[in-house]
């Protein structure tokens, strides 16, 4: 499969909300997820973990559990047009605090959450998630990162997630459906900021 340039991958990336039922080959999925191992990780803490849901029954269970009550009328359509793979990303603050309690890192004084200028366990995980989304595009697939606003308290115990790990939403991966064509929404109603708006030199 021919690869494309990074800039082309970035420009092609967008959130896909409707998928075909075509499965994602295991080797393709593993190539996509493996890329997350190369995301930056403070102190090489490597606390990012992924739980993959790709069994149809498990996926239906996931959607039924996480769909808010007011959106239940859309549940059947959500299942029918949903992705063949949902990846749940997790991170562990405790792993970072433990890592920076080790002799080679203790001198930084980052043994407590309050000492961190920003929560790198979230920052690093966000970079890993973006790598997964870009890798999906590189494989000719679509990706969709979304938050879970309902059912998390039931979801985590069923999946056997250790207490120290926090769920960061979900990543859908699959083949984009032809009907996933959107002409409205924020990306259409709001212009993309220019480089001049984005970049400041020396001061704001």
C-alpha positions in Angstrom: 0.0 0.0 0.0 1.5 3.3 -1.1 2.2 5.7 1.8 1.4 9.4 1.6 3.3 12.4 3.0 2.7 13.5 6.6 1.3 16.8 5.5 -1.2 15.1 3.2 -2.2 12.7 6.1 -2.8 15.6 8.4 -4.9 17.5 5.9 -7.0 14.4 5.1 -7.7 13.6 8.7 -11.1 14.5 10.0 -13.6 12.8 12.3 -15.6 10.1 10.6 -19.0 9.4 12.1 -20.5 6.7 9.8 -18.7 3.5 8.9 -19.3 0.5 6.7 -19.5 -3.0 8.3 -16.3 -4.0 6.5 -14.0 -5.4 9.2 -10.5 -4.0 9.9 -7.8 -6.7 9.3 -5.9 -7.6 12.5 -2.6 -6.8 11.0 -3.8 -3.4 9.9 -5.2 -2.6 13.3 -2.0 -3.6 15.0 0.0 -1.4 12.7 -2.3 1.5 13.6 -2.1 0.9 17.4 1.6 0.1 17.4 2.3 3.7 16.4 1.1 4.8 19.9 4.2 3.2 21.4 6.3 6.0 19.8 4.4 8.9 21.3 6.3 11.2 23.7 6.2 10.0 27.3 7.6 12.1 30.2 10.4 10.1 31.9 9.5 7.2 29.5 6.7 6.5 32.0 4.7 4.7 29.2 1.5 4.6 31.1 -0.8 4.7 28.0 -2.9 1.5 27.6 -5.6 0.5 25.0 -8.6 -1.8 25.3 -9.9 -3.0 21.9 -13.5 -3.8 21.3 -14.0 -5.5 17.9 -16.5 -8.3 18.6 -19.9 -7.3 17.2 -21.7 -8.4 20.4 -19.2 -6.5 22.5 -19.6 -3.4 20.4 -23.4 -3.5 20.7 -23.0 -3.8 24.5 -20.7 -0.8 24.5 -23.1 1.4 22.5 -26.1 0.3 24.6 -24.2 1.0 27.8 -22.8 4.4 26.8 -25.7 6.0 24.9 -27.4 8.6 27.1 -31.1 8.0 27.8 -32.2 11.0 25.7 -30.3 9.5 22.7 -31.8 6.0 22.9 -34.1 6.6 19.9 -30.9 6.8 17.8 -29.3 3.7 19.3 -30.2 1.3 16.5 -28.8 3.6 13.8 -25.7 4.2 16.0 -25.1 0.5 16.1 -25.8 0.0 12.4 -23.4 2.8 11.2 -20.9 2.4 14.0 -17.3 1.4 13.5 -16.1 -2.2 13.5 -13.5 -1.3 16.1 -13.7 0.9 19.2 -10.4 1.5 21.1 -10.6 2.7 24.6 -7.5 4.7 25.7 -6.4 4.8 29.3 -3.7 6.6 31.2 -2.3 6.4 34.8 -1.3 9.4 36.8 0.0 7.0 39.5 2.5 5.6 37.0 4.0 9.0 36.3 4.2 9.8 40.0 5.9 6.5 40.6 8.3 7.0 37.8 9.3 10.4 39.1 9.8 8.9 42.6 12.6 6.7 41.2 16.2 7.6 42.0 17.0 8.9 38.5 14.0 11.2 38.5 13.4 12.1 42.1 15.6 15.2 41.8 12.9 16.9 39.6 10.6 17.0 42.6 7.6 15.7 40.7 6.5 13.0 43.1 3.1 14.7 43.7 0.4 15.8 41.3 0.5 19.4 42.5 4.2 19.7 41.4 3.5 19.1 37.8 3.1 22.3 35.7 0.6 20.4 33.5 -0.7 16.8 33.8 1.6 15.1 31.4 -0.2 11.8 31.8 -3.0 13.5 29.8 -0.8 15.4 27.4 1.2 12.4 26.5 -2.0 10.3 26.0 -3.4 13.0 23.8 -0.4 12.8 21.5 -0.7 9.0 21.4 -4.4 9.3 20.4 -3.5 11.8 17.6 -0.9 9.4 16.3 -3.5 6.6 16.2 -5.9 8.9 14.2 -3.2 9.8 11.7 -2.1 6.2 11.4 -5.7 5.2 10.5 -5.7 7.7 7.7 -2.3 6.4 6.5 -4.0 2.9 6.3 -6.8 4.3 4.2 -9.3 4.2 7.1 -11.3 6.7 9.1 -11.0 7.6 12.7 -13.2 9.3 15.3 -12.2 10.4 18.8 -15.2 11.0 21.1 -15.9 11.4 24.8 -18.0 9.0 26.9 -20.6 10.9 28.9 -22.7 8.1 30.1 -22.2 4.6 31.5 -18.5 4.8 32.4 -19.1 3.6 36.0 -20.6 0.4 34.6 -18.2 0.1 31.7 -14.9 0.0 33.6 -15.7 -2.8 36.1 -17.0 -5.0 33.3 -13.7 -4.5 31.4 -11.6 -5.2 34.5 -9.9 -1.8 34.4 -7.4 -1.3 37.3 -8.4 1.6 39.6 -5.3 3.6 38.8 -6.2 3.9 35.1 -8.5 6.7 33.8 -10.5 6.5 30.7 -9.9 9.2 28.1 -12.8 8.7 25.7 -13.0 6.3 22.7 -11.4 6.0 19.3 -13.5 4.6 16.5 -11.6 3.0 13.6 -13.1 1.6 10.3 -13.9 2.2 6.7 -15.7 5.5 6.1 -19.2 5.0 4.7 -20.0 6.8 1.5 -22.9 8.6 3.2 -20.6 10.1 5.8 -20.6 13.5 4.0 -21.2 16.5 6.2 -21.8 20.0 5.0 -22.7 21.6 8.4 -21.1 21.9 11.8 -18.4 24.0 13.3 -15.8 23.0 10.7 -18.1 24.5 8.1 -19.5 27.5 10.0 -16.2 28.6 11.4 -13.1 29.4 9.3 -9.8 27.8 10.2 -7.5 30.3 11.9 -4.8 31.7 9.7 -1.1 31.1 10.4 -0.8 34.8 11.4 -3.6 34.2 14.0 -2.0 31.0 15.2 1.6 32.1 15.5 3.1 34.8 17.8 6.8 35.7 17.7 8.6 36.9 20.8 5.4 38.1 22.5 1.6 37.9 22.1 
